[in-house]
Amino acid sequence: MEIVAIIPARYASTRLPGKPLLSDTGRPLIQHVVEAARRASRLD
């Protein structure tokens, strides 16, 4: 059975619009989340 992940990322946030694309470390926040999911051993 294939196990996948769904990463919710709302661009139009009310408190911090554009949050998934913010880049304090040189990479967008969403990229950090995607890379962590790719490293997860339980996902295919």
BELHURA-V687274 format. One record per run of one state. SS is the DSSP state (H for helix, E for strand, - for the rest). FROM is the first residue (numbers start at 0). LEN is the number of residues. If there is no record, write none. Layout:
# BELHURA-V687274
SS|FROM|LEN + SS|FROM|LEN
This chain:
# BELHURA-V687274
-|0|18 + H|18|3 + -|21|7 + H|28|11 + -|39|5
